Structure formats: structure tokens, C-alpha cells
Amino acid sequence: MSDSELVQQAVEEVQNGLAVLFDVRTEDEWVAEHAVGAQHFDVGRLMEGELPSTPRDIRTYTYCASGGRAFEAAEILRSNGWTTVDSLGGLSDWVEAGGEKE
């Protein structure tokens, strides 16, 4: 599956309530704009050992501004027992795949 196909799949799954989407950017970035349906969980919190309260077996996606923090967040989640996690890259990738932002 290509990166763009993965993001398109994520858009559909999040819109249909089949997956969780984490925006791992800073609070200021989140407030400025974010993907519709996303939950905010700054990667800094993950790096400090704080974990989200979502089930570890639910399909999970991460995104940030350009992809670096999203990749790091996905790795942290995987190493803490999340079974299906993918980094989608940046918010622009989400929008290009048909996802909305607010």
C-alpha cells in the first residue's frame, strides 16, 4: 500500500469511527488548526512516559506538521503495546487525501 493509499484509508476509518487519529503537535499548532476527528496528544507527553487512554488494539494513526514527530509517536505507541499504529506524515497529507481540518 502506498503512503497516499494509507492516508486515504485512515481518512475513511477515522470518519467512520473505526480508528483513532492523534495530532502529536504542540498545543499552539493544535489550536491553530487540526484534522477533524483528531485527538490532541503532544509527542512530548509520550516522550515523558504519559500514554493515551485509548485501547491498545484499536487502529491508530498519528500526524504532525511534516511527519517526523508522527513517526516518533507511532514508534513510542508500538513499543508500549499498541498493536496497529501508522504515521500518516503531516496535516497536509491528511488534507490532500480528502480529510478535513478545522
Residue pairs with C-beta under 8 A, 6 or more apart in sequence:
1 9
3 89
3 93
4 93
4 96
4 97
6 86
6 88
7 88
7 89
7 93
7 94
7 96
7 97
7 99
8 97
8 98
10 19
10 21
10 61
10 86
10 88
10 94
10 97
10 99
11 94
11 97
11 98
11 99
12 18
13 19
13 59
13 61
14 20
14 21
14 35
14 37
14 38
14 61
14 99
15 37
18 59
19 58
19 59
19 60
19 61
20 39
20 52
20 54
20 58
20 59
20 60
20 61
21 35
21 37
21 38
21 39
21 60
21 61
21 62
21 63
21 88
22 38
22 39
22 40
22 41
22 52
22 60
22 61
22 62
22 63
22 73
23 29
23 30
23 34
23 35
23 38
23 39
23 40
23 41
23 63
23 64
23 91
24 41
24 42
24 43
24 46
24 62
24 63
24 64
24 69
24 70
24 72
24 73
25 34
25 40
25 42
25 43
25 64
25 65
25 69
25 91
26 42
26 44
27 40
27 42
29 65
30 40
30 42
33 91
33 101
33 102
34 40
34 91
34 101
34 102
35 63
35 91
35 94
35 95
35 99
35 100
35 101
36 99
36 100
36 101
36 102
37 99
38 63
39 52
39 54
41 52
41 73
43 64
43 69
43 70
43 72
43 73
43 76
46 72
46 73
46 76
46 77
47 72
47 76
51 77
51 80
52 77
54 60
56 80
56 81
56 82
56 83
57 82
57 83
57 84
58 84
59 84
60 74
60 77
60 82
60 84
60 85
60 86
61 85
61 86
61 87
61 88
62 70
62 71
62 73
62 74
62 77
62 85
62 86
62 87
62 88
63 70
63 87
63 88
63 89
63 90
63 91
63 93
63 94
64 70
64 73
64 90
64 91
65 90
65 91
66 89
66 90
67 87
67 88
67 89
67 90
67 93
70 87
70 88
70 89
70 90
71 87
73 87
74 85
74 86
74 87
77 85
78 85
88 94
91 101
94 101
95 101
